[in-house]
Amino acid sequence: MTPGAPPKTAPPRQLALALDHAESYGREDFLAGPCNDDALALIDCWPDWPAKAIALVGPEGSGKTHLATIWAAAAGARVVSAHALDEAGLRPALATGALVVENALQIADERALFHLINLAREENAYLLFTARTAPATWPIVIADVGSRLRAMPVVTLRPPDDAILRAVMVKLAADRQLALNESVVDYLSNHIERSYAAARAAVIRLDNEALRLGRPATRALAAELFRDGA
């Protein structure tokens, strides 16, 4: 170092911006397989459903919102988050004769749910509830609501097999404009928990780290991040 010269400093690290990445929810974008065949068949056979109210159940990231979006487009259904459900908004919510209630475990107003189910019956409207667990397990206090939920048909999305897990990672990466070659997908699929949530978290982590470092999302980078299944 030249005497009197200021000390060298490390170049600033690039920050990965927390940008929203829109996921594609078209019918053609849905990844079909043995783990979700029953659920996809239900959506595709509408309006020939076994009941007017159905619960679509599965783990985080299993495709519930994707399937509900496909059905909402086909049925002209409105979509409401369960925590926002209230009695005053029931008739407007059912105005099209079909309604998706997302994340049904978050229902805060059981009376609103009770009146929604009754109103849907009166108006011959369709209801699709999404949740991680079956309605019979929901912490419902009002007995009449519980009995109606237990009578509701349930269609379950199962955990992913290897082919679907790999395809999910490729799709999630594509939604983020991130190119993953086969070696990266191979490595991730062997070093993460076999779940939709883990696949999503892995793709996001790999993408963010590649952006931060200014490096491509290679197998080598994946190995640095997930070598120990971290």
Summary of the structure (lengths in Angstrom):
residues: 230
radius of gyration: 22.5
end to end distance: 40.5
largest distance: 87.4
contacts: 667
relative contact order: 0.15
helix: 48%
strand: 10%
